[in-house]
Amino acid sequence: MNYVYILKSLEHGERYYVGITADLRARLVKHNENAVPHTAKYAPWALKTYVAFSSRTQAFAFEKYLKTASGRAFAKKRL
């Protein structure tokens, strides 16, 4: 299974991060251990939502969409 996930910073409430992983729990731990340079500055993180895909291609396409202006608006309103 491939997961597209959205994290929300607990200390910087308006900061979100969109990512993709095959192991959601382990990836969240890495974000909160500051092992991911891009998210270390805004740790700690909480999982806001995730979507599971059986196809890695579909997961990458959805992640890419969520990183667009239209995708961010969709996530804010629906997720």
N, C-alpha and C positions, 0 to 999 in steps of 0.2 A: 504494500500500500504506500502511496505517496501522499504527503500532506502539505497543503498550502496553509500557512498559519499567519495570524496577525497577533502581534504582541503590543501591549500598552505599557508604557513606562509608569511605574508606581510613583516616582518622585517628580516626573515631568509629564503631567497628565495629558498634554496635547501631543506627545511624541508616540508615534506608532512605527512598527517595523513589520514588513511583509517578507516572508521567507518560504522555503520549501525544504522538506526533509523526508526521510523514510522512517526516522525514529524520533517522534515528537517529544517524548519525555527527555531523552538524552540531549536533544537540541536545546530545550528550554534550560536545562541545567547548565549547558555551555554558555548560553547568553547570560545567565545570572552569575556565573563564575568569572565573568569578564574575559572569557576565552575567545570571544568574537570581537575583533577590534572595532567594527562599525557600530556595535551596540553598547560597548563597555561604558561609554560616557553617560548613558542614560539609564543604567541598571539601578535598581532591580526591575525586572519585567514580569508581567502577568500575561497569561494566555487569554486573549480576548475571544478569538474564535479560530476554528480550523475547518477545512473541507478536505475530505479524503477522496483520492482518485486511484483507480486501478491502473490507469495509463500515465506513465511519467510524462509523455508528450502533452497530454491534456493538463496535467498539473503545472508544467512550465508555462503553458499558454495562459492559464488562469492567473498565475503569479505575475506574469508580464502585464496582463490586463489590469490587475489590482494596483500596479505601480504607475498607471496612467492617471490623468486627471479624472477621466470618466470612471475609472475603476475605484479611485479613492472616494468619489462621490457615492458610488454604489455601495461600497463597504461602510461608509459612514451612515447611510440611510438604511441599509438592509442587514448588515452583519453587525 
